[in-house]
Amino acid sequence: MYYLGLDTSNYTTSAAVIRGEEILCDERIQLAVPPGKQGLRQSEALYQHWQNLPQVLHKPLTKYAEKLIGVCVSRTPRPVEGSYMPVFNAGVSAAKILSEALKIPLHETSHQEGHLKAGAVGTNIDFGKPLIAAHLSGGTLEFIKILDGRYDLIGGSKDLSYGKLIDRTGVLLGLNFPAGKVLDDLALSGANTDKKNPLGAVFREDAWINLSGTETQIKELVGKFESNRIASFLFERISESLVAVLEHLRSNLRIEQVLITGGVASSQYIRMHCADKGYQFGTPTLCSDNAAGVALLKGQSLCQSSL
């Protein structure tokens, strides 16, 4: 059975086709951000999505249109009431057009559920068993408990996401947005600065952190250290705080199964730092924004929101 997936997130226009659990087609175009800028307005991103959709849909429709039995699209950022971002309207509108034109059902889901489903590809994650999921991306730093088919937000950031901290650091160092891949490579080649980490607070009941202190320290380091040493400092601080939160949650909740996904989860530095913890990471390409996870859901909810 063939399904088409569509996702129009903040910085990537995506389309994918799956057959069963096999990803046959995974098309993506990253949105263009002018040099020196730290992001796009929603209106700017929405315009680019409309420009990109014909390109990412060309191969899926040319090769598989007659075989499709459903079109799946991310309508909201998260599977909770009130979750909304204008950029997703581009994908939803295109999906509705295709659903009517091809006379196939339309299935709506959330961007986050698509991330979790895609991130679990190639792992031993079982969504039917208790799970701690970490969604680490440009605009999101959230820790989610999935238990008995229910979805609970149990931690995250009180200020910056890891992705935003990474991209802001990249802009400070004169890199283009997004800067994650370049900074990750620099971090792997750089020695640390020996500067201590202002870890955000980890509360006893939940797991919420603050990263503005780390951002302040990074600003102080710019001009004093080479870029690779600053990148190493940045990714070590991120890795330390991530492990601190996940071990806190594991201990409190007594849940061993941990999935880490989102664009930041493609970092080789973070993966190396977490290598002995037993956390599960998907393949790097399926951690970043994509429509494959949306298609793989096949219209089924990953879990029921309890928020």
MOLINKA-V698013 format. One record per residue. N is the residue number from 1. PHI is phi as a letter, one per 40 degrees, with the letter a starting at -180 (* if undefined). Layout:
BEGIN
N,PHI / N,PHI
END
This chain:
BEGIN
1,* / 2,b / 3,b / 4,b / 5,b / 6,b / 7,a / 8,b / 9,c / 10,d / 11,b / 12,a / 13,c / 14,b / 15,a / 16,a / 17,b / 18,b / 19,b / 20,g / 21,b / 22,c / 23,c / 24,c / 25,a / 26,b / 27,b / 28,a / 29,b / 30,c / 31,c / 32,c / 33,b / 34,d / 35,d / 36,g / 37,c / 38,b / 39,i / 40,b / 41,c / 42,d / 43,c / 44,c / 45,c / 46,c / 47,c / 48,c / 49,d / 50,c / 51,c / 52,c / 53,d / 54,d / 55,c / 56,c / 57,c / 58,d / 59,c / 60,d / 61,c / 62,c / 63,c / 64,b / 65,d / 66,c / 67,c / 68,c / 69,b / 70,a / 71,b / 72,b / 73,a / 74,c / 75,c / 76,b / 77,c / 78,b / 79,c / 80,b / 81,c / 82,g / 83,c / 84,a / 85,a / 86,d / 87,d / 88,c / 89,c / 90,c / 91,c / 92,c / 93,c / 94,c / 95,c / 96,c / 97,c / 98,c / 99,d / 100,c / 101,c / 102,c / 103,f / 104,b / 105,c / 106,b / 107,b / 108,b / 109,a / 110,b / 111,d / 112,c / 113,c / 114,c / 115,c / 116,c / 117,c / 118,c / 119,c / 120,c / 121,c / 122,g / 123,b / 124,b / 125,c / 126,b / 127,c / 128,c / 129,b / 130,d / 131,a / 132,b / 133,b / 134,b / 135,b / 136,b / 137,a / 138,d / 139,b / 140,b / 141,b / 142,b / 143,b / 144,b / 145,b / 146,b / 147,a / 148,f / 149,g / 150,b / 151,b / 152,b / 153,c / 154,b / 155,i / 156,i / 157,b / 158,c / 159,b / 160,c / 161,c / 162,d / 163,c / 164,c / 165,c / 166,c / 167,c / 168,c / 169,c / 170,d / 171,c / 172,d / 173,c / 174,g / 175,c / 176,c / 177,c / 178,c / 179,b / 180,d / 181,c / 182,c / 183,c / 184,c / 185,c / 186,c / 187,c / 188,c / 189,b / 190,b / 191,c / 192,c / 193,c / 194,g / 195,c / 196,c / 197,c / 198,c / 199,d / 200,c / 201,c / 202,b / 203,c / 204,c / 205,c / 206,b / 207,a / 208,b / 209,b / 210,b / 211,b / 212,c / 213,c / 214,c / 215,c / 216,c / 217,c / 218,c / 219,d / 220,c / 221,c / 222,c / 223,g / 224,b / 225,b / 226,c / 227,d / 228,c / 229,c / 230,c / 231,c / 232,c / 233,d / 234,d / 235,c / 236,c / 237,c / 238,c / 239,c / 240,c / 241,c / 242,c / 243,c / 244,d / 245,c / 246,c / 247,c / 248,c / 249,c / 250,d / 251,c / 252,c / 253,c / 254,f / 255,b / 256,c / 257,c / 258,b / 259,b / 260,b / 261,a / 262,g / 263,d / 264,c / 265,c / 266,c / 267,c / 268,c / 269,c / 270,c / 271,c / 272,c / 273,c / 274,c / 275,d / 276,c / 277,c / 278,g / 279,c / 280,b / 281,b / 282,c / 283,c / 284,d / 285,c / 286,c / 287,c / 288,c / 289,d / 290,a / 291,b / 292,c / 293,c / 294,c / 295,c / 296,c / 297,c / 298,f / 299,g / 300,c / 301,c / 302,c / 303,a / 304,c / 305,c / 306,b / 307,c
END
